[in-house]
């Protein structure tokens, strides 16, 4: 008989305790981000697709050594460059990334000896068309500097 | 008030509008409340604070096609959602919101409301039976056992209150509680019963209204994780809409009854400005508690549900009935 009543009492008490917990949560501020209107800043080590790094003049650091293209296991990267008259260094003229095949392994970034490649923080990449995933990184760099 | 045709039509329109508006905006309140408890913003896109969400949902529901599944019992299938909404609207007729705002006061008001409330579970049975769907069928079986189990303690508790008031007239029950907060049936230190166990009766009654309206944690009829959506699995369009509105209208009725029977109706706790607003305040505090409870507790099992009723609520409410009878005799 005593256990019957003590069980009811403890059960009832636990119900009020639970309601206390939800009430505390009720008055706290919301923690979600309303996505299309605001987005989160990606963390430092987030690995998006690759991006060219620029020097002080806004030109890419890339010297067209082809290391990244050779290192890529999925054959995503195709680059081209040409030597200007009278200059020693090659200049990057084309940097295409085929993101449909990229598995974000990061071998290209590792293989780069000239600090020219890095992961971007881009993550809003959904699309219904395949062409949207062929990135022209040189053009992206220009857009960024605009 | 004379019962002219115009009066009747106005009363019916007001009752339906009140029930429908409450249903629509309680869905909004429910979703906002759930969101706050889960620390989300909830519906906030359509209109300020998402206040245009309910009418838009209504338009969407009305624009959909009403389908009946093959092999379903057509008459019962169509009757069920109507039967879910109609008793709730009927009950509004006799509920007094203040000493003047009542469509038709009856001296058997309590009886009438419980008679119509028991028809609510009938709609669940009809819907589950006629859908020709095993999940709906199981849901209606559960609804019957739940209705049987929870109507008993609810009625016993109501009898306790009726015994204290000595009347089944809802107006009279409120008038007996109106002198002060200590006359309220939830904690009647003054008045004619002096029963210190009445808070327990209040809890029993409130639990039973939760169960009677098929609300979480007693929403075994719906049980979307086990029975798809239970009795309204096969309903779309306004068939589903009526079930939804019926559920919320029943919540309003249940809260109205709790307010009238235990919280002194439209009487004010401090004796200031008695009137319909006090009734509304108490009503919506109770409804907020309904929402709060829904988002706090997980669904019980069918055994837990029946055990709670037969082993705890019925013995305790019976004891309180006898205790109150004794106290009334003594004082």
Interface residues (C-beta under 8 A of the other chain):
Chain A: X8 X12 X15 X18 X19 X21 X22 X23 X25 X26 X28 X29 X30 X31 X32 X34
Chain B: X33 X35 X36 X37 X38 X39 X40 X41 X44 X203 X292 X293 X295 X296 X297 X312
